[in-house]
Amino acid sequence: MAETKNSWIPMIAIAFGQSIMSFNVASLPVAMRGMVESFGVAPTVVATGIVAYSMIVAGFVMLGAKLVQRFGALRVFRLAVIVFGSAQVLMTMSPNATAMITAQAICGAAGAVIVPSLVALIAENYTGTQQAKALGALGSARAGAGVLAFLIGGILGTYIGWRPVFGILIVVSALVFVLSFKLKPDHGRPDVQIDGIGVLLAATAIILISFGFNNLNGWGIALARPSAPFNIVGLSPAPAMILVGIVLGQAFFLWTRRREATGRTPLLPLSVLESPQERAAVYAMFSVVALEAMLNFSVPLYIQIVQGRSALATAVAMLPFNLTVFFAAMFIVRFYDRLTPRRIGVLGFGLCATALLWLAFVVHNDWSSVPVLFGLVLFGIGQGSLVTLLFNVLVTSSPKELAGDVGSLRGTTNNLAAAVGTAVAGALLVGLLSSAVLRQLTQNPTLPIEIQSEVNLDNITFVSNDHLKDVIARTSASPEQKAEALRINTESRLLALKIGFCIMAGLALLTMLPASRLPAYRPGEIPAD
């Protein structure tokens, strides 16, 4: 029996729904320098906007999946798009960093509903091979939106400002709402229960973990710093938040098993995680998205803040990477009949690890150099292939009625990984920079303690040489001492970045273990739905 082919017009609305979320979060690193200058804050504060968005999506996407099931995917999708567009109005007009972070949190609340509704809408509108292609298109839409965010954000951010970048999303959100009327209407299931305790446990756990990671640098990794809001017998509250979040996460799974045993509807059916292959896919997905977030934070940080170059320069430097992710996500589907998911997974993480090690050895102060671009392209091939593959493994392993739950699991994993990856990248790089600077200062007779005391060494962060010159100009340092301080700053920044890439490569190598547990389908065995 021939498979029924449906129109691809509904997929345009679905793809745009994914694109507005991806464009939003990808635009934040590009707009970093503009926001730092507009709001007068550190780069890590801008990163808090990324974390706020990802944290809210990850914390409430499972609730969003239940709302999709209860009230219907199309209805809640339209409402969420309206909320998202309204949040972009606040984002575009943000007078300060607090308003910006609030806008991103509201976007996250809308995204928590949009993410599971997209998968449910694909399952409702497409079946068989069309569904597999639609899932691949969803991954491509995510990567394509990242490309456009860097290009459009780079051009507008350089010549006009960062605010119009988010103003575009107001218009596109309205377009998505109009296009949603091309989607097949579905009907909710009023009998679906919403597990309030499960929502509380899951959201609290994810928010504490994200918030804890985001404040490791500011509050202290072990001992509490003066900037910490409180301390626990002298210890930093950040790792304590992470620990409590992990405990609450375990409590959520225990509660869910108990709820399923009594026949009540769980917040997340554990059947989507019952096989070792599905759990391996989740671990691998978390790792690859975290690595992408770390790279997307590290590169703009270095180009814009360290080198003092424009948003357009960032876009140009990152364009090969984003284009590669886009095409890899699109074309990896063609290899599903030749390579098993297990083979693709292991090769993908191998490519990511190789690329990051390569970058650690070849990176210097010119990001446009061919060796650096080669490393970014190599990472993009691995990353783009893995995101689409792992999503496909999860969807094809579950029945259609659990499509929304698979979407919520994907949303939780992706956004928690993005929040943790961004936060860890900031804390890691700043921590490495502080260690490198302080080590050189203790061994440097050219900069005596009297000169060091005139500079705030308790708040070492990434700054350009021009900014450092302004700071040193207000001290009593001699020309020789000023030159030495600039040398230390330049060398320490580059060393921090190189070590950071090595640590990221180590994470990619470790993830080859769960990737080796992915399904070993032979050609033609991957389920259609």
N, C-alpha and C positions, 0 to 999 in steps of 0.2 A: 504493500500500500504506500503510495507516494505521500511524502510529508507535506502538509499544508504550509504554504508560505504566506506570511502576513506582511503588511506594509511596514517599511522601516521608518515612516514618519513619526510614529509614537516614540521611537528610540531617540529621535532628535530632542524631544522634551526631556527624556530621562538623562541623556548625555549632558544636556545643559544644566540639569539639576545637580549632577556631579560636578560640573565645571565651575559653577559659582562658588561652591565650597572650596574646591582646590585652588581656584584663582585667588580667593581671599587669603588663605593661609600662606600661599606661595608669594604673595605680594608683600607680606610683612618683612621678610629679610631684605628685599630689594629697597623698601622704603625706610630701612633702618637709619641711615644717616640723616634723612630728612626729618624723621621723628625725633631723633636725638637732638637735632638743632632746634626744632619747633618747640619741644617740650622741656629742653634743658635737662635731660636725664641720661643715665648710662645705657649702653647697648643692652645690658641684661634686663633692663626695665621693658624695652621693646620685646625682648624674648618672652617676658611675662605675658604679653598679649597673645603670643602663639600658644603658650602653655595654658592660658585661661580658656582659649577656644577648644583646644584638644582635650583639656581636662573635663570640661562640661559635656562635650560629645561622648567621651569615653564613659563618664559617670552615669549618663542618662539615656544612652542609646538602647539599652535593653528595655527600659520603660517605653521608649519610642516604638520599639518593635511590637509591644503589647497594644499600644494605642493604634498602630497600623492594623493589627489583627482585629481589634474590637470595633473600630469605627470605619475601617476601609482605607486602603493605601492611598487612593486618589484624593479622598477628602482631606486627610491629614497632610498629604504632600502639598496641596494647594495652600493650606493654612500656614504651614511651616515656611513656604517660599515668601509669603507676605511678611511674616515676622523677620525673616532673613533680610529682605529688602529694606524694612524699616530700620533694622540695626545698622545697615550700611549708611543710612542717612545720618545717624549719630556718629558713625565712624568718620564720615567725610567732614563733619563739622566739629569734631572733637577739639575742645579748647585746651585740654591737658591730657596727660598720660592716663589718669584715672578714668576719664571718659572713654579713651581709646580701649582700655582693658575691659571696661563695662560693655562696650559695643561688641567686642570679641566674645565675651561671655554670652551675650544674647544670641550672637551668631552660632555659638556652640549649642545653645538650647534648641535652635531651629535645626541645626545639623543633626542633632540626636534623633530627630524624627525623619529627616530627609534620607539619612543613610539607610535605615532598614526599608523605607518605602521604595527606594530605587530597586532593590533586589526583588521585592514583592511585585512591583510593577513589571519588571522583566519577566518574572515567572507567570504573570497574568497575561501578558501580551505575546510571549514567544515560547516555543517548545523545540525540543530536539536540537538539531545543528544550529538553527537560528538562535536558540537560547545561548549556546556556547559562544557564537559570534557576538551576541549582544553583551555577554559578560566580558569578552575581550574588548569590545568597544567602550565599555564602562571604564576599564583600566586605561585604555588609550585616552579617554576624555579627561581622566585625572592627570595623566602625563601631559596631554596637549594643553590643558589649562595652565599647568606649570610653565610651559614654554611661553605661552602668551603673557603670563604674569610677569616673567622676567623681561620680555621684549617691551610690552606696553608700559610696565612699571619703570623700566630703565629709561625709556624715551621721555615719558611724562615727568618722571621724578627729576630728570636732569634739566629739562627745559621749561617746565611749568611748576611742578611741585608734586608731592606724594598724594595729596587729597583727591585729585581727579581720578586717580587709579581706582579708588574705592567708589567714587561717584559712578563709574561705569557699571558697577555691580547693581546699582539701583535700577538702571535701565534693563540690564540683562535679567534681573529677577522678575521684572514686569513681563518680559518676553517669555520667560519660563512659565509664568502663570497663564498666559494666553495659550501657549502651546500645549499646556496640560489638558485642554479640552479635546485634544486629538487622542488621548489615552483611553483605553477601554475601561468603562466604569466597573468597579468591583463593589462587593457588598461586605460590610463588616460582620463580625460574629459577636453579637451582644453577650453571648455566654462566656466569652473569654474573660477570665478573672485577672486582676492586676494585684500582684503580690507586693503590698506596701512595705512589709518588713524586708523583703528581698531588695526592693529599690533602695531602701535606706542603707542596708548593709553594703550593697554593691557601690552605690554612689559615694558613700562616706569613705570606703576603702580606696577607691580610685582617686578621689580628690586628695586624701591624705598622702597617698603615694606620690602623686604629681606635685603637690604643694611642697612636700618634703624634699624631693629632688630639686625643685626649682629654687629652694632657699639654702641648699647645701653651702654654696659659696658665700652668701651674705651672712648666714647665721652660724656657720662653722660646720665642718665635717665631723668633728669630735667635740672639742671644747667650745662652749658658747662664746661668740664674739659680742662686742658691745652693741652691735646693731640688732641682735636677737631680741624679740619681744619679751622673752622670759628664758629661764634656764632651768634645767633639772639637775640639782646638786652640782651646778657648774658645767653640765653637759649641754650641747646644742639640742634644741627641740626638733631640728630637721630630721636627723636619723631616727629619732623616736617616733615622728609622724610616719615615716616609711615603715617602721616595724609594726606600729599599730594598724596601719593600712593593710599590711600583709596578713596579720592575724584576722582582721575583719573580712578579708577576702576568703580565707579558709572557712570562717563562720558562714559566709554566704553559701559556699558549696555544701556545707553540712546542712544548712537550713533548706536548701533546694532539694537535696536527697530526701529529707524528711517530708517535705511538702509533696514530692512525687510519690512517695510511699503511701501517703494517705489519699492519693487520687486527685489532689488539687493542682491547678495550673501553676507551674513554676514560672519565675521571671525569665529564666533561660533553660530550656529543656536540655538536660545533660546528655541526651542522645546525640546531640551535634558534636559531642566531645568523647563519645564512648570508645572509639577505636584508637589505637596507638598512632595510626596514620593521620587521623584528624587532629590529635593533640600535637603531633610533630609539625603539621601545617601551621597551627596557631603559633607555636614557638618560633618557627622559621619566619612567619609573617611579622611577628613582633620585632625580631632581630633586624630584618632587612629594612623595615620602616624606620626603626630607631637609627640605623646607620645612615639612611637618607636624610633624616632630620639633622643629625650631627654634621653631615657634610654641607647641607643647605644653610646651617648656621655658621659654620666655620669659614666658608669661602667668602660670603658677603662681609662677615666681620673683618676679615683680613684685608679685603680689597677696599672697603669703604672707610673703616675706622682706622686701620693701620696705615694703609697707603694713601688715604684721603682722596680716593678717586670717586667718580660720580656713580650714580645708580645705573647709568647706561653702560659704564665700564663693567659693572657687575653682571649686567644682562649679557653682554658680549662674552665675558669669560665663562658664564654658566650655560650659554646657549648650546654648545656641543653636547654637554651632559644631558640637558633637558630634551633636546631633539632625539638623542639616542634612547633615552627612557621611553619616549613616545613611540618610536618605531619598534623598539624591542617588545613593548607591551602589545603592540598590534600584530607583529609577525610571529611571535613565539607560538601562537595557536597553530600555525602551519606545521610545526614540528611534533605535535602531539601524536601523530600516527607513526612517527619514526623513533622518538625517544620517550622513555618512561618518565613520569613525574619525578621519580627518585633520581634518575640520571640528570635531568634538567636542574633539579634542586642542588645537587652536589656541585655540578659544574658552575651554576650561577654563583654560589657562595665562594667557590674557588676563584672565579673571576673578580668578585668584589674584594676578596682578601689580597689578590695579586695587585689589583689597581691601587688599593690603599697603601700597600707597602711601596709600590712604585712611586706614588705621590710623596711619601715620606722621604724618599731619597732624592727626588728631582725638584721638589718645590723650592722656590726662592722668591725674590721680590718681584718677579715678572710673571703674572698669571697667564699671559698670552703666549708663553713659550710652547713650542710643539710638544715636548715631553710631558708637560703638565696637562695639556689638552688631551693627549693620548690616554693618560691615566683617568681623566674624567669620563672619556668616552667608554673606556673599558669597564669602569664601574657602572655606567649607565646601561650597558648591555646586560650585565648581571642583575642589576636592580629591577629594570623594566621587565625582564623575563620572569623573575621570581614573584613579583607582586601579582601578575596575571595568573601565573601557574597556581600559586597557593590559594588564591580566591576560587579558582575553578575546582581545585581539589575539595574545598569545603562545600561548595554548592552542589557538585555532582555526587557527593556522599550522603546528601540528605534529601528527603522527599519534598515535593513542591510546597506542602502546607507549612513546612518549617523554613521557607525561603526568607521570611522576615527575621526569624531568629538567627539564621546564618548571617544575614545582613547586619544584625545588631552585634553579633560576635566579631565580625570583620570590623565594624565601626569601633567597638571597644578596643580591640587589639591595635588597630591602626592609630587611633587617636591617643591612647595611653602610651604607645610606643613613640609617637611624635612628641608628646609632652615630655616624656622621660628623656628621649634622645636629645631634644633641644636643651633641657635643663642640665643634663649631664655634660653636654658639650661646653656650655657656658662655664659650669663649675670646674670641669676638667682643665680647660684651656687657661682660665684665670689662675687656677691653682698651680698649674705647671709654670705659668709666667711668673707668679710670685716667688716660687721656689728658685727659678733660674736667676731672677733679679737679686734676691737676697743672698744667694750663694756667691754671685759675682761681687756684690758689694762688700761682703765680709772678707774677701780675698783681694780687695782693690785698695792700695795705699793712696791712689790719686784722689779718691773721694772720702775724706775723713768723716768721722761721725758728726762733726759740727755741720757740715754741708748736708749730710743725710737727714739730720733733724729738721732742716728747713723744708723738707718735702714730706708729704703725707704718705709714708710707706705702709700704713695700716690699711690702705685702700688701693692697692695696686690693681690696675685694670689695663685693658688694651687701649692705647692712645697713639695717635700719629706723632711723628717726630716734630711736626710744626706745633702741635699742642704742647708737647714736652718742652720745646724751646721757650714757649711763653711762660710756662711754670718756672723753669730754671732761671729765666731772665729776672725773676723777682727775688732770687736768692743772691748770696754773696759769692757764688762760684766764679772761678776764673775761667777764661776762654778754654784752657786746657781741660778743666774739670767739666765744663759744659759739653765739650766734644766727647769726653769719656762717658758721660751719662747717656748721650745719644747712641753711642756704640753699644753700650750695655742693653739699652731698650731695643735696638734693632736686632741684635743677636738673640736676646732672650725671647722675643716674639716669635722668631723663626724656629727656634729650638722647641718652644711650646707646641707650635703647630706640627712639627715633624713627629714629636713624641705622641701627640694626639692621634695622628694618622696611624702610627704603629699600634696603638691601643685599639683603635677601631678595626684594624686588620686582624688583630687577635680575636676580637668578638666575631668577625666573619668566619674565621677558621673554626672557632668553637661551634658555630651554628651548623657546620657541615655534619655534625653528629646527628641532630634531629632531622636534618635534610635527608640523611641516609635511611630514615625510617618512613619516608613518604611512600605512597603506593607504587608498586612495580608493575603497573598495567602493561600488558603487551599491546601492540597496535590494534586499534579497533575495539578495545575492551572498556574504554572510559564511558561511563553511563551517560545517556543523553540528557536525562533529567532526574 
